[in-house]
Amino acid sequence: MSLYIGREASKLWKRICAETTTEINLLLENWKYILGGLICQYIHGLAARGVHYFHRPGPILQDAGFFLLPELGQERAYVSETVFTFVFLSFVLWTFHPFIFKSKKIYTVLIWCRVLAFLFACQILRIITFYSTQLPGPNYHCREGSRLATLPRPDNALEVLLIFPRGVLYGCGDLIFSSHMIFTLVFVRTYQKYGTRRFIKQCAWLIAVVQSLLIIASRKHYTVDVIVAWYTVNLVVFFVDHKLAEMPDRSLGVLLIPLSKDGRMKEEGTKLLNGNSGDPIDRRSRIQANGKVNEDSDNVHVDVLDDT
């Protein structure tokens, strides 16, 4: 038993090392996109912090969702945040599963490049909308009488630029449309396309619906904020996804390995090095049927037979 465990642990360690090497190579090529996406996240947070200075509390607007859904109350406001945290952490862990599991479909770096592009496009539209019209916030800390509903004039630039933690947890005025739903729907749609478990896909959409209802019941957003998020995010992801180059599918045997002289990653149609399992005979027949040796100045395609 100990010998078996040691052997499996050794295989897992080799898989992690191999995946780490691959992802580092991809990161070296795509770090500008990752860094740009993270900077855009900060800009979005900064914009949400800025609109809080313009927020003026007032009577809660008439809302169909507030009429139909019972109010959870301030003491249960954590429920929607708990669901969102579960969705967020689950998606992050899933994007790193290629480091652990043998069967894999995505590259971690490439999937995050795509996700950050989706988020950036949606958040730009969100910034435009909530700066266009400021509505009185329905959340408890944004109502009349709350000391957090308005922000005093900043004494220095650092007060504006430092958005954590108060700017994230106690923001007001950034309503249309819901940021929580942007993240949730981007994550769900990404897993819908690149995930492999049908049951999890169905559960993900169900959780997105539940999250929408909880946001309204917690009075964190008006119903319009959630509805606009549903059709805007789905449309944005649909169009941006069609503009981006298709991501290599590792389950089909597409592997990125550095083959060119300048070290850039190239696609190679083989399952032999990407950690996916498969029948050796089937792999041999595919390579013999489709593979050709082709060498030129930019690419080298090598056919390899796995006899193990």
N, C-alpha and C positions, 0 to 999 in steps of 0.2 A: 504493500500500500504506500509506504513512504517513498519507494522507488518511483511509483506511478505519479505521485504528487510532485516529486522533484522533477520528473520529466516534463509534466504539464507546466510547471512553473518556469522551467527553462524555455519552453516553447513560447509561453506568454511574454517573457522578458525579451526574447528575440523579436517577437512580433511588435512589441512596443518600441524597441530600438529602431527596427526597420521603418515603422510608421513615422517615428519622430524624424528620421532622416528625410523621408519624403516630404513631410509637412514643413520642415525647415527650408528645404529647397523651394517649395511653393511660397512660403512666407517671404523669402528673399526676393522673389519675383513680384509679389503682390502686396508688399508691405505698405506701399503708398496708398492703395485702396483701403486697407484696413485702418491705417492711421487717419486717412481722410474721413472714413465713416465714423470713427470715434470722435474726431473733432466736431463733426456735424451733430453728434449726440450732445456734446457740450453746448454747441450753439443753440440747439433746441431748448436745452435746459435754461440757458441764459435768456432766451426770448420769453420763456414761460415765467422766469423770475422778473423780467422787465415789465411784463403786462400786469403783474401784481401791483405795481406802483400806480397804475391807472384804474384799478378796480375800485368801484364804489358800491358798498353793500346796499341792498334795497329789498323790497318785498319779493318773495319767491314767485316766479312766473307760473301761470297756469300751465299744467303739464298733464297729458293723458296718462303717462306712465306713473306719475305720482298718485293719480286718482285710482288706477287699477291695481298697483302693487302696494301692499302695506309697508310702512316705514320700518326698517330694521332697528333704527335707533342708534344713538351715538355709541352706546356700549357694545353694539354688534358690528360696528363699522369695520372691524378687523376681518370679517368673513370674506368680503370680496378681495381684500388684499392677500389673504391666505390662498385663495384660489389662483389669483394672478401669480403669486410667488411660486406656487406649484407648477403652473404652466411654464413660467420663465426658467426655473431650474431644470425641469424635465427636458425642455428643448436644448438648453446648454449642454446637459449631460449627453443627450442623444447625438449632438454634433461631434462629440469626442469619442463616440463608440468605436470608430475605426482603429483606435489605439488598442482596444481590448479584444474585440470580436474578430473572428476569422472571416466571416461573411460580411462584406461591406459594400456600400453603393456610392458613397460620397467621399470627398476630401474635405477635411475640417476647414482649412484655410479658404477654399473656394466657396464653400457653402456660406461662410460668414461674409465673404465679399458680396455675395448675392443678397444676403439678408440685410446687410448695412445699406446697400443700394436701395432696396425696397423701403427701409425705414426712412432714409434721407428724403426720398421723393414724397412720401406721405407726410413727413414732418414739415417740409417746406410749405405744403398746402395748408397744414394745420396752423402754422405760424401766421400765414396770410389771413386765414379766417378769424382767428381769435384776436388779431390786432385790428381787423376791420370793424368788428362790433364787440364791445365788452358788455356782457350780461351779468346781472347780479348773481353771484355764486350761490347754489343751493346747499353746498356742504355746510356743516355746522360751524366750522371755524371761519366761514366766509359770510355769515349772516350778520345782520345789524346787532350791535352790542358786543361782538367779539373783538378783542384787541388785535387779533391776527387778520381781520378782514381787510385792513388797509396797512400799507407800509409807509413809514415816515420818509421824508426826503433823505436820500443817502448822504452821509457826510463825506464819503470818499468812494473811489471806484472799486475798492476791495469789497465793499458791502454788496455791490451789484455782481461782481465777478465770482464771489464765493457763494455758490448755489447750494452747497451741501451743509447740513442736512435739511435746514428749514425750508429752503426753496423747493425741495423735492417733496417733502411731506406735507407742507402747509401752504401750497400755492393756491391762488385765487385768480379768476379772470380768464384762465386758459381753458375754455370750455369746448368750443366747437373746433375740432371734434375730439373724442376721447383718446388720450394717449395710451391708456391701458388697452383699449380695443385695437389700436394700431399694432402694438407688440403682439397681442394675442392672435389676431388674424394673420399677421405676417408669419408667425411661427406655425400656425395651423396649416396655412396654405403651403408653406415650404415642406412640412412633413407630408402633406397630401401628395405632393409631387415626388419627393425623394424618399419618403418612408416606405417600409415594406410590410408593415402589419396593418391589415385592413381593419381589424377590431380597434386598434389604437387610433386610426384615422377617424372612425366613427365616433369614438369617445372624445376625441379632440374637438370635433365640431359641436358635440353636445356640451362640452365644457365651455366652449365659446359662447353658446347661447345662454347657459347658466350664468356665466360671467357678466353678460350684458344685463340680465335681469337683476343681478346682485348690485351692480353699479347704480342702477336706477333706484332700487329699493334702499340703498345706502345713502341716497340723495347726494352722490358725489358728482353726478352729471344730470343734465336734463335728458329726456328721451331723445330729443333731436340730435344731441351729441353722439349718442350711440348709433342711431339709425344712419346718420351721415357717415360715420366711421365704417359701417358695414358695406355700403356700396362704394364709397371712395377708395378704401383700402383694397377691396377686391378688384376694382377697375385699374388702380395704379399698379398693383402687382401683376395683373394680366398683361398690361401694355409694356411695363418695364422688363418683365421676364422675356417677352418676345423681342425686345431690343438687344438684350444681352446674349452673348454667345452661349450656346448650350454647354452645360457642364458635363464632363466625361462621366459615364456610368460605369463604375468599377464592377458591378455585377454582370455586365456584358463583356468584361475582359478588357476594358479600356484602361490602360496604365500610363501614367506620366512619368517618364524617366529622362534624365539629362543626356541627350544624344548629340546635340549640335556642338559646334566648336565654341560658341560663346556661352555654353552651359545652360541655355534656355530649355525649359521642360517641353518635351514633345510627346505626342500620343503614340502609344504602341498597342496594337490590338492583340494582347495575349493575357492569359490568366496566370501565367507561370510565376510571376513575381509579385503580384498584388495581394497575396494572402487569401484569395478566394479558393474555396474547394471546388473540385470538379472531377469528372471522370477523365483519366489520362488518355484513354482511347478517343473520347470525344474531342479532347483538346488537340490531339495529334491530327485527327481528321480535319478539324477546322483549319489548322495551320497549313496542312498540305493542300487544302482546297483553296484557301484564300491568301496565304502568305507567299511573298516573293522577296528575294534578296534584291535590295535596291540601294545603291550607294551614290550619293552625290555630295556636293560641297556643303549642303545644309542639313541633310537628314541621313541617318543610317538606320535602316529597318532590318533587324536580324530575326530570323525564325529559329526558335529553340524548341526541341522536343524534350518532354519530361518523361523519363522512363521510370520514375519512382512511383 
